[in-house]
């Protein structure tokens, strides 16, 4: 894992563009990859690539068994079904460490979980279950920010009761026979929670972005998208047919330049004014752990008369004194955000997503959004899970459980981040973000770290290219209100244990072993 030393400068991004817009210090840390680490990382990928071509050569001549899909010899003159070169990375690099992903679990994904043990006899091409279950694995990978992923308590009881009353599924769209009173209750509650006029709930979080953005913009419109936006936002922007321009992550100078150029020059060739200019950002960026500079974006949006689309998938419930997301975190007016989007898959322990805003906006989407018109309604027990958890967060259940969980999440986040920093690890993101990326950099460390953590009964997510830049591989921890201080201490001590267990020379040997398998 990456270590800070005196020769490495930690770059702190503060709100220096316009400090008057912020009510409290806005601190984020992103260290530039040290030159030596970058060179060694590129060398590692280069060696992996060379060995990949060697293995492809051996497979071509049937010296090594080929497990991948291939064109049949009889169809060699047809248009190819499989793009061989595009699958090179998956075939020769990802497959080396595939055992770190898609691990089956057999319990509630709460603070601890049970993981089904599996083995591979052909270097991760296929897996077999051993019949053994690894018990009480500390879960540092799930987006269970407020700890509502549970099978006991008020949420579970309410979901069971609604299942008995309505069943598990609806079997129809909202505009036909699938509009239940529980859906309308949910949407009224969401609007009240967000502080907006109206809202609409959808059964899938990904589709909330990918199917609603095309309903909002089209040809002749301009979308200004943060370079680190989620794939659902990228897909929605592409499906809309709008012109897309990308600005540097959280960089207000880059965004303002694009806004100015868009207004001055207009559309390409005709130079007509854009029909709409839509700024698309996220609340918390799930790979970086950074928080959007919302006060500055709102100021730019107002100055240049643009619209703002805010994806609060990771920030709703996880940020703000009342858990109402990044708008609440910065103390802004919800009316300053034109389209408020979020999901129920993280802080609420459920599924689906929502759009909130003015009543005219929501009424329009009910008629024009593909996700509203063609998708099956949200499952009733899922809707009830959201209603119950949201009322707990709002304190409408008559207890302080919601406030306690919000406070516990904030304390856990600050404690765990400070602990890793004090130990000398390089971590990314905002001090208040429950997403904590720990930098690994080199490809061999991705697989080694994930495996060694599981051996120590800790489940975590390791991430590499193409989900991150090629020289910025990382482990990503997600802090939960359900975690105890003892659990977080255990995790940090085990991370330190792995660092001492794999000195640089040993990791180098491990890298060679991975290549030779």
FISETOR-913193 format. One record per residue (C-alpha): residue in three letters; x, y, z. Coordinates in nm, 3 decimals. Layout:
REM FISETOR-913193
["ALA",[X,Y,Z]] ...
This chain:
REM FISETOR-913193
["UNK",[0.000,0.000,0.000]] ["UNK",[0.108,0.356,-0.065]] ["UNK",[0.294,0.531,0.215]] ["UNK",[0.348,0.903,0.265]] ["UNK",[0.700,1.024,0.327]] ["UNK",[0.876,1.360,0.346]] ["UNK",[0.943,1.367,-0.027]] ["UNK",[0.575,1.333,-0.117]] ["UNK",[0.351,1.640,-0.100]] ["UNK",[-0.010,1.587,-0.002]] ["UNK",[-0.221,1.815,-0.217]] ["UNK",[-0.514,1.960,-0.024]] ["UNK",[-0.794,2.114,-0.227]] ["UNK",[-0.963,2.385,-0.021]] ["UNK",[-1.253,2.609,-0.108]] ["UNK",[-1.029,2.898,-0.214]] ["UNK",[-1.224,2.988,-0.528]] ["UNK",[-1.493,3.160,-0.322]] ["UNK",[-1.460,3.085,0.053]] ["UNK",[-1.761,3.302,0.136]] ["UNK",[-1.990,3.038,-0.018]] ["UNK",[-1.895,2.779,0.245]] ["UNK",[-2.015,2.770,0.604]] ["UNK",[-1.728,2.545,0.719]] ["UNK",[-1.386,2.433,0.589]] ["UNK",[-1.404,2.217,0.279]] ["UNK",[-1.102,1.983,0.283]] ["UNK",[-1.022,1.711,0.031]] ["UNK",[-0.696,1.524,-0.022]] ["UNK",[-0.562,1.383,-0.347]] ["UNK",[-0.196,1.296,-0.371]] ["UNK",[-0.030,1.288,-0.708]] ["UNK",[0.111,0.942,-0.782]] ["UNK",[0.484,0.945,-0.697]] ["UNK",[0.699,0.922,-1.010]] ["UNK",[0.878,0.602,-0.905]] ["UNK",[0.549,0.432,-0.817]] ["UNK",[0.400,0.540,-1.151]] ["UNK",[0.700,0.403,-1.345]] ["UNK",[0.690,0.071,-1.158]] ["UNK",[0.314,0.046,-1.210]] ["UNK",[0.346,0.101,-1.584]] ["UNK",[0.627,-0.157,-1.591]] ["UNK",[0.403,-0.404,-1.410]] ["UNK",[0.122,-0.359,-1.662]] ["UNK",[0.376,-0.378,-1.944]] ["UNK",[0.510,-0.712,-1.821]] ["UNK",[0.154,-0.841,-1.774]] ["UNK",[0.075,-0.739,-2.131]] ["UNK",[0.383,-0.916,-2.271]] ["UNK",[0.297,-1.235,-2.087]] ["UNK",[-0.060,-1.197,-2.208]] ["UNK",[0.054,-1.201,-2.571]] ["UNK",[0.273,-1.502,-2.494]] ["UNK",[-0.020,-1.689,-2.344]] ["UNK",[-0.242,-1.596,-2.640]] ["UNK",[0.027,-1.740,-2.869]] ["UNK",[0.028,-2.064,-2.668]] ["UNK",[-0.352,-2.080,-2.681]] ["UNK",[-0.354,-2.022,-3.056]] ["UNK",[-0.135,-2.329,-3.108]] ["UNK",[-0.331,-2.532,-2.852]] ["UNK",[-0.028,-2.559,-2.624]] ["UNK",[-0.236,-2.407,-2.345]] ["UNK",[-0.604,-2.481,-2.299]] ["UNK",[-0.826,-2.193,-2.408]] ["UNK",[-1.128,-2.115,-2.188]] ["UNK",[-1.249,-1.808,-2.376]] ["UNK",[-1.514,-1.782,-2.646]] ["UNK",[-1.359,-1.809,-2.992]] ["UNK",[-1.471,-1.794,-3.351]] ["UNK",[-1.536,-2.134,-3.505]] ["UNK",[-1.306,-2.228,-3.787]] ["UNK",[-1.606,-2.277,-4.020]] ["UNK",[-1.710,-1.913,-3.963]] ["UNK",[-1.375,-1.745,-4.008]] ["UNK",[-1.498,-1.556,-4.318]] ["UNK",[-1.806,-1.416,-4.141]] ["UNK",[-1.826,-1.093,-3.946]] ["UNK",[-1.663,-1.177,-3.608]] ["UNK",[-1.891,-1.215,-3.307]] ["UNK",[-1.609,-1.172,-3.057]] ["UNK",[-1.366,-0.881,-3.067]] ["UNK",[-1.054,-1.068,-2.964]] ["UNK",[-0.831,-0.767,-2.894]] ["UNK",[-1.097,-0.590,-2.684]] ["UNK",[-1.113,-0.894,-2.456]] ["UNK",[-0.736,-0.903,-2.411]] ["UNK",[-0.743,-0.721,-2.076]] ["UNK",[-1.023,-0.939,-1.939]] ["UNK",[-0.861,-1.256,-2.063]] ["UNK",[-0.506,-1.198,-1.943]] ["UNK",[-0.513,-0.939,-1.665]] ["UNK",[-0.854,-0.929,-1.498]] ["UNK",[-0.878,-1.310,-1.494]] ["UNK",[-0.563,-1.327,-1.277]] ["UNK",[-0.744,-1.157,-0.988]] ["UNK",[-1.109,-1.236,-1.063]] ["UNK",[-1.145,-1.422,-0.733]] ["UNK",[-1.160,-1.082,-0.557]] ["UNK",[-1.502,-1.005,-0.705]] ["UNK",[-1.849,-1.163,-0.721]] ["UNK",[-1.796,-1.348,-0.394]] ["UNK",[-2.128,-1.504,-0.285]] ["UNK",[-2.256,-1.420,0.062]] ["UNK",[-2.527,-1.603,0.255]] ["UNK",[-2.640,-1.356,0.521]] ["UNK",[-2.762,-1.000,0.565]] ["UNK",[-2.487,-0.765,0.434]] ["UNK",[-2.471,-0.572,0.760]] ["UNK",[-2.168,-0.475,0.968]] ["UNK",[-2.069,-0.843,0.954]] ["UNK",[-2.162,-1.107,0.698]] ["UNK",[-2.109,-1.472,0.607]] ["UNK",[-1.914,-1.548,0.289]] ["UNK",[-1.943,-1.874,0.091]] ["UNK",[-1.597,-2.021,0.043]] ["UNK",[-1.502,-2.114,-0.311]] ["UNK",[-1.193,-2.251,-0.485]] ["UNK",[-1.062,-2.254,-0.839]] ["UNK",[-0.854,-2.522,-1.007]] ["UNK",[-0.796,-2.338,-1.334]] ["UNK",[-0.673,-1.995,-1.223]] ["UNK",[-1.009,-1.821,-1.179]] ["UNK",[-1.180,-1.933,-1.500]] ["UNK",[-1.433,-2.132,-1.298]] ["UNK",[-1.511,-2.167,-0.927]] ["UNK",[-1.642,-2.445,-0.705]] ["UNK",[-1.809,-2.403,-0.365]] ["UNK",[-1.639,-2.601,-0.091]] ["UNK",[-1.947,-2.615,0.131]] ["UNK",[-1.772,-2.408,0.397]] ["UNK",[-1.905,-2.071,0.512]] ["UNK",[-1.666,-1.807,0.646]] ["UNK",[-1.853,-1.657,0.941]] ["UNK",[-1.854,-1.302,1.079]] ["UNK",[-1.656,-1.131,0.805]] ["UNK",[-1.638,-0.756,0.878]] ["UNK",[-1.817,-0.592,0.586]] ["UNK",[-1.625,-0.288,0.458]] ["UNK",[-1.758,-0.309,0.105]] ["UNK",[-2.136,-0.255,0.117]] ["UNK",[-2.295,0.090,0.084]] ["UNK",[-2.480,0.030,0.409]] ["UNK",[-2.415,0.381,0.536]] ["UNK",[-2.688,0.401,0.802]] ["UNK",[-2.703,0.030,0.883]] ["UNK",[-3.054,-0.032,0.747]] ["UNK",[-2.944,-0.354,0.573]] ["UNK",[-3.091,-0.576,0.844]] ["UNK",[-3.349,-0.854,0.880]] ["UNK",[-3.480,-0.751,1.221]] ["UNK",[-3.626,-0.430,1.356]] ["UNK",[-3.892,-0.182,1.246]] ["UNK",[-3.802,-0.181,0.876]] ["UNK",[-3.806,-0.559,0.840]] ["UNK",[-4.131,-0.593,1.035]] ["UNK",[-4.304,-0.327,0.824]] ["UNK",[-4.180,-0.487,0.499]] ["UNK",[-4.313,-0.828,0.607]] ["UNK",[-4.651,-0.677,0.695]] ["UNK",[-4.678,-0.505,0.356]] ["UNK",[-4.576,-0.827,0.179]] ["UNK",[-4.868,-1.006,0.344]] ["UNK",[-5.104,-0.725,0.237]] ["UNK",[-4.983,-0.658,-0.121]] ["UNK",[-4.756,-0.946,-0.220]] ["UNK",[-4.399,-0.920,-0.341]] ["UNK",[-4.459,-0.785,-0.691]] ["UNK",[-4.698,-0.563,-0.882]] ["UNK",[-4.690,-0.701,-1.237]] ["UNK",[-4.778,-0.372,-1.406]] ["UNK",[-4.653,-0.022,-1.475]] ["UNK",[-4.754,0.282,-1.270]] ["UNK",[-4.969,0.423,-1.550]] ["UNK",[-5.170,0.099,-1.583]] ["UNK",[-5.259,-0.119,-1.281]] ["UNK",[-4.941,-0.082,-1.078]] ["UNK",[-4.999,0.247,-0.895]] ["UNK",[-5.048,0.152,-0.529]] ["UNK",[-5.127,0.378,-0.237]] ["UNK",[-4.791,0.280,-0.085]] ["UNK",[-4.617,0.431,-0.391]] ["UNK",[-4.803,0.759,-0.355]] ["UNK",[-4.729,0.769,0.018]] ["UNK",[-4.362,0.715,-0.061]] ["UNK",[-4.348,0.998,-0.314]] ["UNK",[-4.515,1.245,-0.078]] ["UNK",[-4.266,1.147,0.192]] ["UNK",[-3.966,1.187,-0.044]] ["UNK",[-4.078,1.535,-0.145]] ["UNK",[-4.115,1.634,0.219]] ["UNK",[-3.778,1.481,0.307]] ["UNK",[-3.600,1.668,0.026]] ["UNK",[-3.790,1.994,0.071]] ["UNK",[-3.919,2.004,-0.287]] ["UNK",[-4.264,2.038,-0.443]] ["UNK",[-4.296,1.687,-0.584]] ["UNK",[-4.111,1.363,-0.646]] ["UNK",[-4.134,1.035,-0.833]] ["UNK",[-3.993,0.694,-0.736]] ["UNK",[-3.848,0.437,-0.977]] ["UNK",[-3.775,0.068,-0.933]] ["UNK",[-3.410,0.083,-1.044]] ["UNK",[-3.145,0.335,-0.949]] ["UNK",[-2.937,0.297,-1.267]] ["UNK",[-3.243,0.347,-1.487]] ["UNK",[-3.341,0.656,-1.290]] ["UNK",[-3.045,0.830,-1.451]] ["UNK",[-3.017,0.651,-1.782]] ["UNK",[-3.389,0.679,-1.869]] ["UNK",[-3.474,1.024,-1.728]] ["UNK",[-3.190,1.233,-1.870]] ["UNK",[-3.304,1.151,-2.228]] ["UNK",[-3.651,1.278,-2.133]] ["UNK",[-3.506,1.608,-2.014]] ["UNK",[-3.261,1.695,-2.293]] ["UNK",[-3.221,1.619,-2.662]] ["UNK",[-3.079,1.747,-2.986]] ["UNK",[-2.977,2.110,-2.959]] ["UNK",[-2.910,2.081,-2.585]] ["UNK",[-2.573,2.083,-2.411]] ["UNK",[-2.476,1.860,-2.118]] ["UNK",[-2.174,1.960,-1.908]] ["UNK",[-2.065,1.647,-1.724]] ["UNK",[-1.804,1.594,-1.452]] ["UNK",[-1.528,1.364,-1.580]] ["UNK",[-1.586,1.120,-1.291]] ["UNK",[-1.963,1.087,-1.326]] ["UNK",[-2.119,0.742,-1.286]] ["UNK",[-2.180,0.518,-1.588]] ["UNK",[-2.558,0.564,-1.554]] ["UNK",[-2.519,0.941,-1.600]] ["UNK",[-2.284,0.890,-1.894]] ["UNK",[-2.526,0.646,-2.059]] ["UNK",[-2.824,0.876,-2.002]] ["UNK",[-2.636,1.169,-2.155]] ["UNK",[-2.539,0.964,-2.461]] ["UNK",[-2.892,0.828,-2.509]] ["UNK",[-3.034,1.180,-2.500]] ["UNK",[-2.864,1.281,-2.825]] ["UNK",[-2.742,1.602,-2.662]] ["UNK",[-2.396,1.745,-2.716]] ["UNK",[-2.174,1.640,-2.426]] ["UNK",[-1.874,1.829,-2.294]] ["UNK",[-1.671,1.711,-1.997]] ["UNK",[-1.513,1.932,-1.732]] ["UNK",[-1.233,1.838,-1.493]] ["UNK",[-1.345,1.683,-1.167]] ["UNK",[-1.472,1.943,-0.921]] ["UNK",[-1.282,2.211,-1.113]] ["UNK",[-1.486,2.530,-1.123]] ["UNK",[-1.249,2.708,-1.363]] ["UNK",[-1.294,2.427,-1.616]] ["UNK",[-1.674,2.433,-1.575]] ["UNK",[-1.695,2.812,-1.604]] ["UNK",[-1.485,2.810,-1.920]] ["UNK",[-1.721,2.559,-2.081]] ["UNK",[-2.023,2.765,-1.976]] ["UNK",[-1.874,3.084,-2.120]] ["UNK",[-1.777,2.916,-2.447]] ["UNK",[-2.124,2.761,-2.477]] ["UNK",[-2.294,3.099,-2.438]] ["UNK",[-2.052,3.293,-2.659]] ["UNK",[-2.025,3.045,-2.945]] ["UNK",[-2.358,2.859,-2.924]] ["UNK",[-2.415,2.541,-3.122]] ["UNK",[-2.152,2.415,-3.367]] ["UNK",[-2.180,2.544,-3.726]] ["UNK",[-2.509,2.734,-3.681]] ["UNK",[-2.398,2.924,-3.366]] ["UNK",[-2.758,2.930,-3.250]] ["UNK",[-2.811,2.946,-2.873]] ["UNK",[-2.835,2.613,-2.696]] ["UNK",[-3.193,2.510,-2.613]] ["UNK",[-3.080,2.403,-2.265]] ["UNK",[-2.750,2.380,-2.080]] ["UNK",[-2.758,2.105,-1.814]] ["UNK",[-2.480,2.066,-1.557]] ["UNK",[-2.462,1.705,-1.433]] ["UNK",[-2.276,1.623,-1.109]] ["UNK",[-2.282,1.375,-0.820]] ["UNK",[-2.305,1.441,-0.445]] ["UNK",[-2.035,1.193,-0.339]] ["UNK",[-1.814,1.035,-0.606]] ["UNK",[-1.799,0.668,-0.516]] ["UNK",[-1.448,0.595,-0.645]] ["UNK",[-1.278,0.911,-0.518]] ["UNK",[-1.463,0.974,-0.194]] ["UNK",[-1.490,1.340,-0.292]] ["UNK",[-1.788,1.571,-0.234]] ["UNK",[-1.918,1.803,-0.505]] ["UNK",[-1.843,2.174,-0.464]] ["UNK",[-2.213,2.246,-0.472]] ["UNK",[-2.214,2.609,-0.349]] ["UNK",[-1.980,2.711,-0.632]] ["UNK",[-2.171,2.511,-0.892]] ["UNK",[-2.500,2.666,-0.782]] ["UNK",[-2.342,3.012,-0.811]] ["UNK",[-2.218,2.935,-1.165]] ["UNK",[-2.553,2.784,-1.262]] ["UNK",[-2.734,3.101,-1.154]] ["UNK",[-2.482,3.331,-1.319]] ["UNK",[-2.501,3.161,-1.659]] ["UNK",[-2.870,3.059,-1.645]] ["UNK",[-2.803,2.685,-1.673]] ["UNK",[-2.990,2.391,-1.520]] ["UNK",[-2.844,2.161,-1.253]] ["UNK",[-2.890,1.782,-1.228]] ["UNK",[-2.761,1.647,-0.895]] ["UNK",[-2.712,1.272,-0.843]] ["UNK",[-2.723,1.203,-0.469]] ["UNK",[-2.695,0.824,-0.488]] ["UNK",[-2.419,0.809,-0.225]] ["UNK",[-2.482,1.134,-0.039]] ["UNK",[-2.855,1.112,0.043]] ["UNK",[-2.883,0.982,0.399]] ["UNK",[-2.505,0.989,0.442]] ["UNK",[-2.442,1.366,0.455]] ["UNK",[-2.598,1.662,0.629]] ["UNK",[-2.717,1.725,0.987]] ["UNK",[-3.056,1.573,0.903]] ["UNK",[-2.921,1.320,0.652]] ["UNK",[-3.082,1.499,0.359]] ["UNK",[-2.777,1.488,0.138]] ["UNK",[-2.523,1.730,0.004]] ["UNK",[-2.773,2.018,-0.017]] ["UNK",[-2.837,1.979,0.355]] ["UNK",[-2.461,1.937,0.416]] ["UNK",[-2.385,2.279,0.266]] ["UNK",[-2.698,2.445,0.408]] ["UNK",[-2.833,2.535,0.064]] ["UNK",[-3.190,2.584,-0.055]] ["UNK",[-3.324,2.269,-0.233]] ["UNK",[-3.489,2.501,-0.488]] ["UNK",[-3.141,2.594,-0.614]] ["UNK",[-3.112,2.244,-0.762]] ["UNK",[-3.341,2.192,-1.061]] ["UNK",[-3.336,1.811,-1.070]] ["UNK",[-3.258,1.620,-0.750]] ["UNK",[-3.187,1.253,-0.809]] ["UNK",[-3.093,0.982,-0.563]] ["UNK",[-3.114,0.611,-0.496]] ["UNK",[-3.252,0.398,-0.214]] ["UNK",[-2.987,0.127,-0.251]] ["UNK",[-2.736,0.277,-0.008]] ["UNK",[-2.851,0.460,0.303]] ["UNK",[-3.205,0.314,0.298]] ["UNK",[-3.115,-0.053,0.256]] ["UNK",[-3.363,-0.097,-0.030]] ["UNK",[-3.369,-0.061,-0.410]] ["UNK",[-3.472,0.194,-0.671]] ["UNK",[-3.428,0.568,-0.715]] ["UNK",[-3.613,0.899,-0.721]] ["UNK",[-3.634,1.233,-0.899]] ["UNK",[-3.738,1.541,-0.701]] ["UNK",[-3.808,1.898,-0.806]] ["UNK",[-4.084,2.130,-0.917]] ["UNK",[-4.430,1.983,-0.972]] ["UNK",[-4.422,2.074,-1.344]] ["UNK",[-4.100,1.874,-1.383]] ["UNK",[-4.236,1.562,-1.214]] ["UNK",[-4.567,1.578,-1.404]] ["UNK",[-4.370,1.598,-1.727]] ["UNK",[-4.156,1.295,-1.636]] ["UNK",[-4.461,1.086,-1.547]] ["UNK",[-4.568,1.113,-1.911]] ["UNK",[-4.235,1.120,-2.095]] ["UNK",[-3.985,0.911,-1.895]] ["UNK",[-3.931,0.560,-2.032]] ["UNK",[-3.859,0.442,-1.679]] ["UNK",[-4.199,0.573,-1.567]] ["UNK",[-4.410,0.460,-1.862]] ["UNK",[-4.262,0.118,-1.945]] ["UNK",[-4.098,-0.012,-1.625]] ["UNK",[-4.279,-0.228,-1.371]] ["UNK",[-4.367,-0.055,-1.045]] ["UNK",[-4.150,-0.077,-0.738]] ["UNK",[-4.210,-0.384,-0.522]] ["UNK",[-4.442,-0.297,-0.227]] ["UNK",[-4.212,-0.435,0.049]] ["UNK",[-3.923,-0.238,-0.100]] ["UNK",[-4.135,0.078,-0.097]] ["UNK",[-4.227,0.013,0.265]] ["UNK",[-3.862,-0.042,0.360]] ["UNK",[-3.786,0.304,0.220]] ["UNK",[-4.083,0.466,0.395]] ["UNK",[-3.994,0.318,0.735]] ["UNK",[-3.622,0.394,0.713]] ["UNK",[-3.688,0.749,0.589]] ["UNK",[-3.928,0.816,0.876]] ["UNK",[-3.665,0.689,1.119]] ["UNK",[-3.409,0.929,0.968]] ["UNK",[-3.660,1.214,0.995]] ["UNK",[-3.737,1.121,1.356]] ["UNK",[-4.104,1.057,1.280]] ["UNK",[-4.094,0.714,1.439]] ["UNK",[-4.093,0.874,1.784]] ["UNK",[-3.733,0.770,1.861]] ["UNK",[-3.385,0.920,1.828]] ["UNK",[-3.259,0.618,1.632]] ["UNK",[-3.221,0.814,1.307]] ["UNK",[-3.027,1.099,1.468]] ["UNK",[-2.809,0.847,1.652]] ["UNK",[-2.722,0.666,1.329]] ["UNK",[-2.640,0.990,1.149]] ["UNK",[-2.411,1.095,1.433]] ["UNK",[-2.250,0.751,1.451]] ["UNK",[-2.179,0.749,1.077]] ["UNK",[-2.011,1.089,1.099]] ["UNK",[-1.801,0.982,1.398]] ["UNK",[-1.701,0.652,1.235]] ["UNK",[-1.604,0.827,0.911]] ["UNK",[-1.381,1.083,1.083]] ["UNK",[-1.230,0.821,1.315]] ["UNK",[-1.145,0.570,1.041]] ["UNK",[-1.004,0.831,0.803]] ["UNK",[-0.789,0.983,1.077]] ["UNK",[-0.669,0.637,1.184]] ["UNK",[-0.549,0.544,0.834]] ["UNK",[-0.382,0.883,0.785]] ["UNK",[-0.202,0.856,1.119]] ["UNK",[-0.074,0.515,1.010]] ["UNK",[0.082,0.679,0.703]] ["UNK",[-0.148,0.547,0.430]] ["UNK",[-0.247,0.756,0.130]] ["UNK",[-0.624,0.799,0.120]] ["UNK",[-0.836,1.006,-0.114]] ["UNK",[-1.147,1.214,-0.075]] ["UNK",[-1.324,1.452,0.158]] ["UNK",[-1.281,1.433,0.534]] ["UNK",[-1.659,1.384,0.578]] ["UNK",[-1.706,1.122,0.305]] ["UNK",[-1.790,0.767,0.423]] ["UNK",[-1.626,0.636,0.104]] ["UNK",[-1.257,0.589,0.190]] ["UNK",[-1.023,0.493,-0.098]] ["UNK",[-0.682,0.362,0.015]] ["UNK",[-0.425,0.378,-0.263]] ["UNK",[-0.251,0.057,-0.376]] ["UNK",[-0.118,0.169,-0.718]] ["UNK",[0.052,-0.149,-0.844]] ["UNK",[-0.150,-0.426,-1.016]] ["UNK",[-0.006,-0.710,-0.805]] ["UNK",[-0.126,-0.542,-0.488]] ["UNK",[-0.490,-0.542,-0.605]] ["UNK",[-0.527,-0.918,-0.583]] ["UNK",[-0.290,-0.961,-0.289]] ["UNK",[-0.467,-0.704,-0.071]] ["UNK",[-0.817,-0.840,-0.136]] ["UNK",[-0.714,-1.199,-0.064]] ["UNK",[-0.516,-1.120,0.249]] ["UNK",[-0.799,-0.911,0.391]] ["UNK",[-1.046,-1.198,0.345]] ["UNK",[-0.799,-1.435,0.514]] ["UNK",[-0.821,-1.200,0.812]] ["UNK",[-1.203,-1.205,0.802]] ["UNK",[-1.247,-0.864,0.642]] ["UNK",[-1.441,-0.817,0.319]] ["UNK",[-1.341,-0.516,0.114]] ["UNK",[-1.353,-0.392,-0.245]] ["UNK",[-1.038,-0.358,-0.454]] ["UNK",[-1.054,-0.151,-0.771]] ["UNK",[-0.824,-0.113,-1.071]] ["UNK",[-0.821,-0.011,-1.434]] ["UNK",[-1.053,0.061,-1.618]] ["UNK",[-1.268,0.166,-1.318]] ["UNK",[-0.979,0.390,-1.208]] ["UNK",[-0.684,0.549,-1.389]] ["UNK",[-0.424,0.284,-1.468]] ["UNK",[-0.176,0.412,-1.209]] ["UNK",[-0.433,0.469,-0.931]] ["UNK",[-0.551,0.124,-0.826]] ["UNK",[-0.703,0.126,-0.478]] ["UNK",[-0.895,-0.049,-0.204]] ["UNK",[-1.226,0.116,-0.122]] ["UNK",[-1.372,0.105,0.227]] ["UNK",[-1.733,0.204,0.294]] ["UNK",[-1.793,0.312,0.653]] ["UNK",[-2.129,0.235,0.816]] ["UNK",[-2.312,0.355,1.124]] ["UNK",[-2.343,-0.014,1.211]] ["UNK",[-1.965,-0.048,1.253]] ["UNK",[-1.833,-0.029,1.606]] ["UNK",[-1.508,0.140,1.704]] ["UNK",[-1.366,-0.207,1.776]] ["UNK",[-1.447,-0.322,1.421]] ["UNK",[-1.277,-0.019,1.267]] ["UNK",[-0.973,-0.072,1.493]] ["UNK",[-0.959,-0.435,1.382]] ["UNK",[-0.969,-0.334,1.015]] ["UNK",[-0.697,-0.072,1.052]] ["UNK",[-0.474,-0.313,1.246]] ["UNK",[-0.521,-0.584,0.982]] ["UNK",[-0.433,-0.336,0.707]] ["UNK",[-0.114,-0.253,0.898]] ["UNK",[-0.053,-0.627,0.941]] ["UNK",[-0.079,-0.681,0.565]] ["UNK",[0.164,-0.395,0.500]] ["UNK",[0.424,-0.560,0.723]] ["UNK",[0.343,-0.906,0.583]] ["UNK",[0.414,-0.800,0.223]] ["UNK",[0.737,-0.601,0.211]] ["UNK",[0.830,-0.462,-0.129]] ["UNK",[1.049,-0.756,-0.226]] ["UNK",[0.780,-1.011,-0.144]] ["UNK",[0.513,-0.824,-0.342]] ["UNK",[0.752,-0.826,-0.637]] ["UNK",[0.780,-1.204,-0.610]] ["UNK",[0.402,-1.227,-0.587]] ["UNK",[0.371,-1.027,-0.907]] ["UNK",[0.600,-1.273,-1.087]] ["UNK",[0.400,-1.568,-0.953]] ["UNK",[0.078,-1.411,-1.086]] ["UNK",[0.239,-1.376,-1.427]] ["UNK",[0.359,-1.735,-1.439]] ["UNK",[0.029,-1.896,-1.338]] 
